[in-house]
Amino acid sequence: MTDKTGYLNRLLPGMEYKLFFAGMRAPTRYLIDFGCADGALLAALRELWPHTLFVGVERNTEFMDIARSRNIPGTYITDTLDKAFCLCQPLETAVLFSSVLHEIGSESENGIETTLKAVESFGAAHIIVRDMGFPGPPEKVNPKDILAIKESDVADLIPSFQENHGEIDTTKSLSHFLLKCWYRSNWETEVQEDYFASSPGIIRFVLAPAYRAEYTLKYSLPFLTMKVWDKFGIHLPGPTHYNIILTNNKIREGR
């Protein structure tokens, strides 16, 4: 990652969307934020769930130092999920994946399944996911939309994107490009990631029958949709994001 400051700054917009779950259910005794970065989301959650013990998991040492420097009350920062599990109790813990599953899936073919199965084995009460995802099947896009991008100042990013993800001639690939073309300063990393590596369907499949989805929402971010329109004069194909909350069936069955 070449531009760590830029990466952290891009996490700030849309905080209300990242906190979608906070007002939907009673706080759990523990919450693990996997991939907590600089701890900004944990700091916001502390205001909403003042009695929860938070554990942030972050492997980037610079981000860990920033998160720890926030001195968020009742919050621990560690570098592995296993260490986080040691600080929490099964069936009293929610595990949060906020825009991180796609990174895991981009790094390893079986990364998402391995990570979710580790959470299942631990016995978390709830698994909360917010990430990017595109519902299939993709459709062909208007050639005028492609031309608008090829005539813009991000046209030079298209060849490397297409080397990794194919032509931008479908709604899925065009949407994928429009989500990441803003991150030129960190392009070498961004272009390799598959933003659509995860989906509600994949998550439900991996965690069945131990967990059941209680809430699912697919949507596009309004500020990003407007940003695409203002710059290119085209509509962002979507939805591009999803939220899902899954609950351990042992809780549903009263065990």
Buried (B, 14 or more C-beta within 10 A) or exposed (E): EEBBEBBBEBBEEBEEBBBBBBEEBEBBBBBBBBBBBBBBBBBBBBEEBEEBBBBBBBEBEEBBEBBBEBEBEEBBBBBEBEEBBEBBBBBBBBBBBBBBBBBBBBEEEEBBBEBBBBBBEBBBBBBBBBBBBBBEEBEEBEEEBBEBBEEBEBEEBBEBBBEEBEEBBBBBBBBBBBBBBBBBEBBEBBBEBBBBBBBBBBBBEBBEEBBBBEBBEBBBBEEBBEBBEEBBEBBBBBBBBBBBBBBBBBBEEEE
